[in-house]
Amino acid sequence: MNMTETIFIRNEQENDKDEIDKLYGSSFGPGRYAKSTFRYREKYDHLIDISKVIIHQNRLIGSVRFWNILVNGENSLLLGPIAMHWDFRGRGFGMELLKTSIMNCKNLGHNLIILVGDIPYYSKAGFKRIGQKKISFEGPVNYERVLYIEFNKTIIRDNTEIKIKKFID
């Protein structure tokens, strides 16, 4: 990251919605609604109080959202999507947003974050593959891309079968 560029990471606010929707549209296109992870999001609101945005010169350039899920019956978080504006990719801003968001979740007492993504990128923030465990997931998914980070509990490490379910109020 170029330290001469000033960025500001803050909690997402209600009035960020339109900009975030545009960002996700340009980053992922309409195909984002067909992904299995969308099934965890489609009937529930994201957790705006822990979702973050990144601002550069008063412009929203990145976003990461979190959703409640259950993993083996334990309250957990689903990370995603995370997106950066095309003009700001490759500068380290996305990783800074990711690491800040993860640390915030940890500090607030969350124990487990799950995502579906690329290990070379997300391992830089501490994520690991679930590995050779039996995984139950809503819809088809490449199990090599199901990643996690645990803080206090060992939900993933201590179990051979991992059941990832929608959060039920």
CYANA upper distance limits for C-alpha pairs under 8 A (distance plus 0.5 A):
  1 MET  CA     91 ARG  CA      5.29
  1 MET  CA     92 GLY  CA      5.17
  1 MET  CA     93 PHE  CA      7.06
  2 ASN  CA     91 ARG  CA      7.35
  5 GLU  CA     56 HIS  CA      8.40
  6 THR  CA     56 HIS  CA      6.78
  6 THR  CA     57 GLN  CA      7.80
  7 ILE  CA     54 ILE  CA      7.17
  7 ILE  CA     55 ILE  CA      6.04
  7 ILE  CA     56 HIS  CA      5.28
  7 ILE  CA     57 GLN  CA      7.88
  8 PHE  CA     54 ILE  CA      6.13
  8 PHE  CA     55 ILE  CA      5.50
  8 PHE  CA     56 HIS  CA      7.06
  9 ILE  CA     52 LYS  CA      7.24
  9 ILE  CA     53 VAL  CA      6.23
  9 ILE  CA     54 ILE  CA      4.94
  9 ILE  CA     55 ILE  CA      6.72
  9 ILE  CA     97 LEU  CA      7.31
  9 ILE  CA    100 THR  CA      8.48
 10 ARG  CA     52 LYS  CA      6.11
 10 ARG  CA     53 VAL  CA      6.17
 10 ARG  CA     54 ILE  CA      7.05
 10 ARG  CA     55 ILE  CA      8.43
 11 ASN  CA     48 ILE  CA      7.84
 11 ASN  CA     49 ASP  CA      6.95
 11 ASN  CA     50 ILE  CA      6.87
 11 ASN  CA     51 SER  CA      6.38
 11 ASN  CA     52 LYS  CA      4.93
 11 ASN  CA     53 VAL  CA      6.69
 12 GLU  CA     16 ASP  CA      7.06
 12 GLU  CA     48 ILE  CA      6.37
 12 GLU  CA     49 ASP  CA      7.55
 12 GLU  CA     50 ILE  CA      8.12
 12 GLU  CA     51 SER  CA      6.06
 12 GLU  CA     52 LYS  CA      5.36
 12 GLU  CA     53 VAL  CA      6.02
 12 GLU  CA     63 SER  CA      8.49
 13 GLN  CA     17 LYS  CA      8.07
 13 GLN  CA     48 ILE  CA      7.49
 14 GLU  CA     48 ILE  CA      8.45
 16 ASP  CA     20 ILE  CA      6.61
 17 LYS  CA     21 ASP  CA      6.55
 18 ASP  CA     22 LYS  CA      6.78
 19 GLU  CA     23 LEU  CA      6.67
 19 GLU  CA     60 LEU  CA      7.56
 20 ILE  CA     24 TYR  CA      6.62
 20 ILE  CA     60 LEU  CA      8.39
 20 ILE  CA     62 GLY  CA      8.29
 20 ILE  CA     63 SER  CA      7.21
 21 ASP  CA     25 GLY  CA      6.55
 22 LYS  CA     26 SER  CA      6.69
 23 LEU  CA     27 SER  CA      6.54
 23 LEU  CA     61 ILE  CA      8.31
 23 LEU  CA     62 GLY  CA      8.04
 23 LEU  CA     83 ALA  CA      7.48
 23 LEU  CA     84 MET  CA      7.86
 23 LEU  CA     85 HIS  CA      6.92
 24 TYR  CA     28 PHE  CA      6.21
 24 TYR  CA     29 GLY  CA      7.62
 24 TYR  CA     81 PRO  CA      8.39
 24 TYR  CA     83 ALA  CA      7.01
 25 GLY  CA     29 GLY  CA      5.18
 25 GLY  CA     30 PRO  CA      7.24
 27 SER  CA     83 ALA  CA      7.07
 27 SER  CA     84 MET  CA      8.08
 27 SER  CA     85 HIS  CA      7.90
 27 SER  CA     86 TRP  CA      8.14
 28 PHE  CA     32 ARG  CA      6.21
 30 PRO  CA     34 ALA  CA      8.46
 31 GLY  CA     35 LYS  CA      7.57
 32 ARG  CA     38 PHE  CA      7.74
 33 TYR  CA     38 PHE  CA      6.32
 34 ALA  CA     38 PHE  CA      7.39
 35 LYS  CA     39 ARG  CA      8.02
 36 SER  CA     40 TYR  CA      8.18
 36 SER  CA    138 GLU  CA      6.75
 36 SER  CA    139 GLY  CA      5.64
 36 SER  CA    140 PRO  CA      6.68
 36 SER  CA    141 VAL  CA      7.08
 37 THR  CA     41 ARG  CA      7.53
 37 THR  CA    116 VAL  CA      8.06
 37 THR  CA    138 GLU  CA      7.97
 38 PHE  CA     42 GLU  CA      6.41
 39 ARG  CA     43 LYS  CA      8.49
 39 ARG  CA    138 GLU  CA      7.20
 39 ARG  CA    139 GLY  CA      8.29
 40 TYR  CA     44 TYR  CA      8.21
 40 TYR  CA     67 TRP  CA      8.37
 40 TYR  CA     69 ILE  CA      7.88
 40 TYR  CA    138 GLU  CA      7.93
 40 TYR  CA    165 LYS  CA      8.13
 40 TYR  CA    166 LYS  CA      5.91
 40 TYR  CA    167 PHE  CA      8.39
 41 ARG  CA     45 ASP  CA      7.55
 41 ARG  CA     46 HIS  CA      7.76
 41 ARG  CA     67 TRP  CA      7.43
 44 TYR  CA     67 TRP  CA      8.42
 45 ASP  CA     67 TRP  CA      7.86
 46 HIS  CA     51 SER  CA      8.19
 46 HIS  CA     65 ARG  CA      6.99
 46 HIS  CA     66 PHE  CA      6.23
 46 HIS  CA     67 TRP  CA      5.29
 46 HIS  CA     68 ASN  CA      8.00
 47 LEU  CA     51 SER  CA      6.55
 47 LEU  CA     65 ARG  CA      7.54
 47 LEU  CA     66 PHE  CA      6.07
 47 LEU  CA     67 TRP  CA      6.13
 47 LEU  CA     68 ASN  CA      7.87
 48 ILE  CA     52 LYS  CA      8.31
 48 ILE  CA     65 ARG  CA      7.88
 48 ILE  CA     66 PHE  CA      8.23
 50 ILE  CA     65 ARG  CA      8.07
 50 ILE  CA     66 PHE  CA      7.42
 50 ILE  CA    101 SER  CA      7.92
 50 ILE  CA    104 ASN  CA      7.90
 50 ILE  CA    105 CYS  CA      7.50
 51 SER  CA     63 SER  CA      8.16
 51 SER  CA     64 VAL  CA      6.27
 51 SER  CA     65 ARG  CA      4.95
 51 SER  CA     66 PHE  CA      6.20
 51 SER  CA    101 SER  CA      7.82
 52 LYS  CA     63 SER  CA      6.32
 52 LYS  CA     64 VAL  CA      5.94
 52 LYS  CA     65 ARG  CA      7.08
 52 LYS  CA     97 LEU  CA      7.94
 52 LYS  CA    101 SER  CA      7.08
 53 VAL  CA     60 LEU  CA      7.31
 53 VAL  CA     61 ILE  CA      8.06
 53 VAL  CA     62 GLY  CA      5.98
 53 VAL  CA     63 SER  CA      4.81
 53 VAL  CA     64 VAL  CA      6.93
 53 VAL  CA     97 LEU  CA      7.95
 54 ILE  CA     60 LEU  CA      6.43
 54 ILE  CA     61 ILE  CA      6.33
 54 ILE  CA     62 GLY  CA      5.48
 54 ILE  CA     63 SER  CA      6.82
 54 ILE  CA     93 PHE  CA      8.44
 54 ILE  CA     97 LEU  CA      7.16
 55 ILE  CA     59 ARG  CA      5.79
 55 ILE  CA     60 LEU  CA      5.09
 55 ILE  CA     61 ILE  CA      6.29
 55 ILE  CA     62 GLY  CA      7.72
 56 HIS  CA     60 LEU  CA      7.05
 56 HIS  CA     61 ILE  CA      7.08
 61 ILE  CA     84 MET  CA      6.22
 61 ILE  CA     85 HIS  CA      5.56
 61 ILE  CA     88 PHE  CA      7.70
 62 GLY  CA     82 ILE  CA      7.91
 62 GLY  CA     83 ALA  CA      5.94
 62 GLY  CA     84 MET  CA      4.71
 62 GLY  CA     85 HIS  CA      6.57
 62 GLY  CA     94 GLY  CA      7.57
 62 GLY  CA     97 LEU  CA      8.34
 63 SER  CA     81 PRO  CA      8.29
 63 SER  CA     82 ILE  CA      6.06
 63 SER  CA     83 ALA  CA      6.00
 63 SER  CA     84 MET  CA      7.21
 63 SER  CA     97 LEU  CA      8.29
 64 VAL  CA     79 LEU  CA      7.83
 64 VAL  CA     80 GLY  CA      6.44
 64 VAL  CA     81 PRO  CA      6.34
 64 VAL  CA     82 ILE  CA      4.70
 64 VAL  CA     83 ALA  CA      7.13
 64 VAL  CA     97 LEU  CA      8.00
 64 VAL  CA     98 LEU  CA      7.79
 64 VAL  CA    101 SER  CA      8.27
 65 ARG  CA     79 LEU  CA      6.57
 65 ARG  CA     80 GLY  CA      5.71
 65 ARG  CA     81 PRO  CA      6.47
 65 ARG  CA     82 ILE  CA      7.16
 66 PHE  CA     77 LEU  CA      6.67
 66 PHE  CA     78 LEU  CA      6.03
 66 PHE  CA     79 LEU  CA      5.23
 66 PHE  CA     80 GLY  CA      6.54
 67 TRP  CA     77 LEU  CA      6.00
 67 TRP  CA     78 LEU  CA      5.55
 67 TRP  CA     79 LEU  CA      7.17
 67 TRP  CA     80 GLY  CA      8.45
 68 ASN  CA     75 ASN  CA      7.44
 68 ASN  CA     76 SER  CA      6.52
 68 ASN  CA     77 LEU  CA      5.42
 68 ASN  CA     78 LEU  CA      6.82
 68 ASN  CA    166 LYS  CA      8.03
 68 ASN  CA    167 PHE  CA      6.06
 69 ILE  CA     75 ASN  CA      6.64
 69 ILE  CA     76 SER  CA      5.75
 69 ILE  CA     77 LEU  CA      6.02
 69 ILE  CA     78 LEU  CA      6.77
 69 ILE  CA    164 ILE  CA      7.60
 69 ILE  CA    165 LYS  CA      6.45
 69 ILE  CA    166 LYS  CA      5.50
 69 ILE  CA    167 PHE  CA      4.81
 70 LEU  CA     74 GLU  CA      5.70
 70 LEU  CA     75 ASN  CA      5.38
 70 LEU  CA     76 SER  CA      5.96
 70 LEU  CA     77 LEU  CA      8.25
 70 LEU  CA    163 LYS  CA      8.35
 70 LEU  CA    164 ILE  CA      6.32
 70 LEU  CA    165 LYS  CA      5.61
 70 LEU  CA    166 LYS  CA      6.61
 70 LEU  CA    167 PHE  CA      5.98
 71 VAL  CA     75 ASN  CA      7.15
 71 VAL  CA     76 SER  CA      6.70
 71 VAL  CA    155 ILE  CA      8.13
 71 VAL  CA    162 ILE  CA      7.24
 71 VAL  CA    163 LYS  CA      5.99
 71 VAL  CA    164 ILE  CA      5.11
 71 VAL  CA    165 LYS  CA      6.86
 72 ASN  CA    155 ILE  CA      7.86
 72 ASN  CA    162 ILE  CA      6.61
 72 ASN  CA    163 LYS  CA      5.58
 72 ASN  CA    164 ILE  CA      7.14
 73 GLY  CA    163 LYS  CA      8.40
 74 GLU  CA    155 ILE  CA      8.48
 75 ASN  CA    167 PHE  CA      8.26
 76 SER  CA    110 HIS  CA      7.47
 76 SER  CA    111 ASN  CA      7.15
 76 SER  CA    112 LEU  CA      5.64
 76 SER  CA    113 ILE  CA      6.53
 76 SER  CA    114 ILE  CA      8.15
 77 LEU  CA    110 HIS  CA      8.25
 77 LEU  CA    112 LEU  CA      6.73
 77 LEU  CA    113 ILE  CA      5.16
 77 LEU  CA    114 ILE  CA      6.65
 78 LEU  CA    113 ILE  CA      6.22
 78 LEU  CA    114 ILE  CA      5.41
 78 LEU  CA    115 LEU  CA      6.20
 79 LEU  CA    113 ILE  CA      7.00
 79 LEU  CA    114 ILE  CA      6.63
 79 LEU  CA    115 LEU  CA      5.72
 80 GLY  CA    115 LEU  CA      7.28
 82 ILE  CA     94 GLY  CA      8.43
 82 ILE  CA     98 LEU  CA      8.45
 83 ALA  CA     94 GLY  CA      7.92
 84 MET  CA     88 PHE  CA      7.04
 84 MET  CA     89 ARG  CA      6.68
 84 MET  CA     93 PHE  CA      8.45
 84 MET  CA     94 GLY  CA      6.77
 85 HIS  CA     89 ARG  CA      7.14
 88 PHE  CA     93 PHE  CA      7.87
 89 ARG  CA     93 PHE  CA      7.81
 89 ARG  CA     94 GLY  CA      7.81
 92 GLY  CA     96 GLU  CA      6.76
 93 PHE  CA     97 LEU  CA      6.65
 94 GLY  CA     98 LEU  CA      6.59
 95 MET  CA     99 LYS  CA      6.53
 95 MET  CA    125 ALA  CA      7.86
 96 GLU  CA    100 THR  CA      6.51
 97 LEU  CA    101 SER  CA      6.57
 98 LEU  CA    102 ILE  CA      6.68
 98 LEU  CA    125 ALA  CA      7.69
 99 LYS  CA    103 MET  CA      6.64
 99 LYS  CA    125 ALA  CA      6.38
100 THR  CA    104 ASN  CA      6.68
101 SER  CA    105 CYS  CA      6.80
102 ILE  CA    106 LYS  CA      6.74
103 MET  CA    107 ASN  CA      6.56
104 ASN  CA    108 LEU  CA      6.69
105 CYS  CA    109 GLY  CA      7.06
105 CYS  CA    110 HIS  CA      5.99
106 LYS  CA    110 HIS  CA      5.81
106 LYS  CA    111 ASN  CA      7.27
106 LYS  CA    151 PHE  CA      7.12
110 HIS  CA    151 PHE  CA      8.02
111 ASN  CA    150 GLU  CA      6.07
111 ASN  CA    151 PHE  CA      5.46
111 ASN  CA    152 ASN  CA      6.02
111 ASN  CA    153 LYS  CA      6.49
112 LEU  CA    148 TYR  CA      7.49
112 LEU  CA    149 ILE  CA      6.33
112 LEU  CA    150 GLU  CA      5.02
112 LEU  CA    151 PHE  CA      6.91
112 LEU  CA    153 LYS  CA      8.22
112 LEU  CA    155 ILE  CA      8.28
113 ILE  CA    148 TYR  CA      6.04
113 ILE  CA    149 ILE  CA      5.93
113 ILE  CA    150 GLU  CA      7.13
114 ILE  CA    146 VAL  CA      7.60
114 ILE  CA    147 LEU  CA      6.20
114 ILE  CA    148 TYR  CA      5.00
114 ILE  CA    149 ILE  CA      7.33
115 LEU  CA    145 ARG  CA      8.48
115 LEU  CA    146 VAL  CA      6.40
115 LEU  CA    147 LEU  CA      5.83
115 LEU  CA    148 TYR  CA      6.88
116 VAL  CA    145 ARG  CA      5.66
116 VAL  CA    146 VAL  CA      5.06
116 VAL  CA    147 LEU  CA      6.45
117 GLY  CA    122 TYR  CA      7.70
117 GLY  CA    145 ARG  CA      5.61
117 GLY  CA    146 VAL  CA      7.14
117 GLY  CA    147 LEU  CA      7.42
118 ASP  CA    122 TYR  CA      6.78
118 ASP  CA    145 ARG  CA      6.47
119 ILE  CA    123 SER  CA      5.87
119 ILE  CA    127 PHE  CA      7.84
119 ILE  CA    128 LYS  CA      7.59
119 ILE  CA    129 ARG  CA      7.68
119 ILE  CA    145 ARG  CA      7.37
119 ILE  CA    147 LEU  CA      7.88
120 PRO  CA    124 LYS  CA      7.69
121 TYR  CA    125 ALA  CA      8.32
122 TYR  CA    126 GLY  CA      7.27
122 TYR  CA    127 PHE  CA      6.05
122 TYR  CA    128 LYS  CA      8.46
123 SER  CA    127 PHE  CA      5.08
123 SER  CA    128 LYS  CA      6.64
126 GLY  CA    149 ILE  CA      6.93
127 PHE  CA    147 LEU  CA      6.45
127 PHE  CA    148 TYR  CA      5.68
127 PHE  CA    149 ILE  CA      5.39
128 LYS  CA    147 LEU  CA      5.81
128 LYS  CA    148 TYR  CA      5.96
128 LYS  CA    149 ILE  CA      6.97
129 ARG  CA    144 GLU  CA      7.03
129 ARG  CA    145 ARG  CA      7.40
129 ARG  CA    146 VAL  CA      6.62
129 ARG  CA    147 LEU  CA      5.04
129 ARG  CA    148 TYR  CA      6.96
130 ILE  CA    143 TYR  CA      8.42
130 ILE  CA    144 GLU  CA      8.12
130 ILE  CA    146 VAL  CA      6.76
130 ILE  CA    147 LEU  CA      6.21
130 ILE  CA    148 TYR  CA      7.06
130 ILE  CA    156 ILE  CA      7.63
131 GLY  CA    143 TYR  CA      8.44
131 GLY  CA    144 GLU  CA      7.50
133 LYS  CA    159 ASN  CA      8.46
133 LYS  CA    160 THR  CA      5.58
133 LYS  CA    161 GLU  CA      6.10
133 LYS  CA    162 ILE  CA      7.36
134 LYS  CA    160 THR  CA      6.87
134 LYS  CA    161 GLU  CA      5.12
134 LYS  CA    162 ILE  CA      6.53
135 ILE  CA    143 TYR  CA      7.97
135 ILE  CA    161 GLU  CA      6.44
135 ILE  CA    162 ILE  CA      5.22
135 ILE  CA    163 LYS  CA      6.40
135 ILE  CA    164 ILE  CA      7.95
136 SER  CA    161 GLU  CA      8.36
136 SER  CA    162 ILE  CA      6.67
136 SER  CA    163 LYS  CA      5.17
136 SER  CA    164 ILE  CA      6.37
136 SER  CA    165 LYS  CA      8.50
137 PHE  CA    141 VAL  CA      7.81
137 PHE  CA    163 LYS  CA      7.18
137 PHE  CA    164 ILE  CA      5.88
137 PHE  CA    165 LYS  CA      7.39
138 GLU  CA    164 ILE  CA      7.93
138 GLU  CA    165 LYS  CA      7.43
141 VAL  CA    145 ARG  CA      8.31
141 VAL  CA    146 VAL  CA      8.39
142 ASN  CA    146 VAL  CA      7.59
150 GLU  CA    154 THR  CA      7.10
150 GLU  CA    155 ILE  CA      8.29
150 GLU  CA    156 ILE  CA      8.31
154 THR  CA    158 ASP  CA      6.23
155 ILE  CA    159 ASN  CA      6.97
156 ILE  CA    160 THR  CA      8.31
156 ILE  CA    162 ILE  CA      7.39
